[in-house]
Amino acid sequence: MLSVELVPGGSGGVTAWGETLVSPPGERIYGLTERIVDDYGASELAPRAVGGLDRKGETVTMWVRPTISAYAPFHHSSVGYGLLVDGTMPGTYDLGATDPARVAFEFELDPGARAARYFVIPGRGHDRILDGYTALVGRPVLPPESVFDHWLGHDELPPGEPVLVDGVPLNPAVADDLLGYERHGIPAGVYHFDRPWAVGSAGYGAFAFDPGRFPDPVGMLGLLRDRGWRSQVWISEWALDDRAAAAAAYGWLAPGSDRVIDLTHPDAAAWLEEDLVTFLEGPEGSLVDGFFLDRTDEVVPSEAGDVYHDGRNGRQVHNAYPVLAQEVVRAALDRARDSGGWLVARAAYTGSSGLTMTWGGDTHSREGVIVPEQPDVGPSTDLGLRSVLVSLQRAAFMGLVYWGSDIGGYNELADREVYARWIEVGALSPLMRFHGKGRMMPWNMPTEPTFDEEMLGIYRRYVVLHHALGDYLYGLAERAHETGAPIARPLVFDFPDDPRVGDLWDQWMLGPDLLVAPVWESGARRRPVYVPAGTWVDFWDRDRVVVGPADLDEPVPLDRVPLFVREGSPLLDLRPPP
């Protein structure tokens, strides 16, 4: 590894720094963001058919933006190196957009720094580059095995007449989920409680379940656990109600904010950590396994005039803040769960890989701005799902090895086919998580038919498949924890000399043995599949063997995603679910 330090000359006044590198013909650039294109907001509110793995020809701003907000000032080059810019200041990459023969970056100089620095990580192969990168910034955490079951959550669990289940009064939506799963033979997973789940303002005033929504929280959480479920709750950097008053009195709020905690203040960070530990060790929280950390990318004061406790301003803190929050939550979990709890977060920056898992933000399957008066304007689109295929693989280059998306999109479902295909993609991602607005259970769909027998079969089949892959995924997690090797792997990781896969964004490897060729286009009943070198067995038809490299034209009925297993893999012991 090479560390390059640039020291400003003269008497000062330097406000920016950068570097320009020669880019040979055919060079590909990977990484930097999970966002498919640098267009803050537009690519999630109205998804477009843009973006791939190769970033060459783009400009990319290094400034964490909601809600597709995993960023890293780190890129891979196909000519055999990775490059990490040290620090958290804003910057811009020109990846051959101005001159195809040049790759350049320019960052604001940290006012407190005497020098600027970047690291060059040489390596033949992307795994070797990630090994060096994660050794520097933090190896991926090793979460408990239960995270590789599927996750089920809703944007809101509305209050209503409680339903008794085994003598425990449950929120009616929770009861419908549990009883529906058992009625239809779907295995339990991780149950997610989103905001509003707690008492007080915005459903998050204090770390206590709202008895108006959840009349017996301890009984409910205990019942979930008895029936095989684990659970997690939504949290953020907000302090509301009495907690906001206390934070304000002690000077623990971020500059100009009435709710964001100033996590550069050691006492404020310790206070939040202690609150989380107290919750996790209390009667309700002792039955909660993980935290879902939101909003650290969205309302944090980020202007040059916003001065934080440690003297940094908003431009210095903005990219750092998600990691500051993740450090506090990780410390609380390690204390209260002996490293057995988990954290999943929306935002990421340098260091996040060693602290958290990641979900891909509010990716939509409908077009338009989501506002309370019109919660889902615009038609259905399959382009949100397309973007997920890219984001999943971008995350691999960034060292974010545990990644999942909101299956069906973060909105009211409008197209059952988009939902079915997203379920298949979710099952073959490291994290499979159902989450969104409104109705989405196969026995109560917002589309026709309301009780959707075909959707129920797809839902059950791919949940069962994901659970069957659990041991395999956990083994890959152990390897990731040791070396940084991603679980979902762009084909260029395993077939670097194959010119066909350098920008192949609509297929991936799940670990070394399973080739995934998902379907994202509504109406598609066939899709081309590229099978790389080797001998492969059709997961669904074990009598069918394909020797690659080969181009296939695969039939893809709505309940089928092309899957090929490397010959000799233990995965061939898994029977395809019905």
Sequence and secondary structure as in RCSB ss.txt:
>XXXX:A:sequence
MLSVELVPGGSGGVTAWGETLVSPPGERIYGLTERIVDDYGASELAPRAVGGLDRKGETVTMWVRPTISAYAPFH
HSSVGYGLLVDGTMPGTYDLGATDPARVAFEFELDPGARAARYFVIPGRGHDRILDGYTALVGRPVLPPESVFDH
WLGHDELPPGEPVLVDGVPLNPAVADDLLGYERHGIPAGVYHFDRPWAVGSAGYGAFAFDPGRFPDPVGMLGLLR
DRGWRSQVWISEWALDDRAAAAAAYGWLAPGSDRVIDLTHPDAAAWLEEDLVTFLEGPEGSLVDGFFLDRTDEVV
PSEAGDVYHDGRNGRQVHNAYPVLAQEVVRAALDRARDSGGWLVARAAYTGSSGLTMTWGGDTHSREGVIVPEQP
DVGPSTDLGLRSVLVSLQRAAFMGLVYWGSDIGGYNELADREVYARWIEVGALSPLMRFHGKGRMMPWNMPTEPT
FDEEMLGIYRRYVVLHHALGDYLYGLAERAHETGAPIARPLVFDFPDDPRVGDLWDQWMLGPDLLVAPVWESGAR
RRPVYVPAGTWVDFWDRDRVVVGPADLDEPVPLDRVPLFVREGSPLLDLRPPP
>XXXX:A:secstr
 EEEEE   TTS   EEEEEEE  TT  EEEEESSSSS TTHHHHS  S   S  TT EEEES  SSS BEEEEE
EETTTEEEEE S   EEEEESSS TTEEEEEEE  TT S EEEEEEE SSHHHHHHHHHHHH       GGGGS 
EEEES     S EEETTEEE HHHHHHHHHHHHTT    EEEE SS BSSGGG SSSSB TTT S HHHHHHHHH
HTT EEEEEE SB  HHHHHHHHHHT B TT SSBB TTSHHHHHHHHHHHHHHHHSTTGGG  EEEE  TTTSS
  STT B TTS BHHHHTTTHHHHHHHHHHHHHHHHHTT SEEEES B TTGGGT EEE     SB S  BTTBT
T S B SHHHHHHHHHHHHHHHTT  SEE EET SS    HHHHHHHHHHHHTSSS EE  SS  BTTB SSSSS
S HHHHHHHHHHHHHHHHTHHHHHHHHHHHHHH   SEE HHHH TT GGGTT  S EEETTTEEE    STT S
EEEEEEEEEEEEESS TT EEEEEEEEEEE  TT   EEEETT GGGGS    
